[in-house]
């Protein structure tokens, strides 16, 4: 796993990400830079499972793929750390 010492000084150790799970459901969550894509998705689903069930949305991680809004970039590797993603590094500069 990546450690705090592996995070470049110009990147924050935590930041917020806004997720769009449907047209009428968005959620902003705080993330640690060393979290993986999979951990981030698991936390998002776990913390919003009741709302997802109410809207008849899937509640399992394998039912979702994370995508950067406005880009054709999909996060398919669940073990990739957030601070290792070039797009996140660029956006946080």
Secondary structure, 3 states (H helix, E strand, C coil): CCCHHHCCCCCCCEEEEEEEEECCEEEEEEEECCCEHHHHHHHHHHHCHHHHHHCCCCCCHHHCCEECCCCCCEECCCCCEHHHCHHHHHHHC
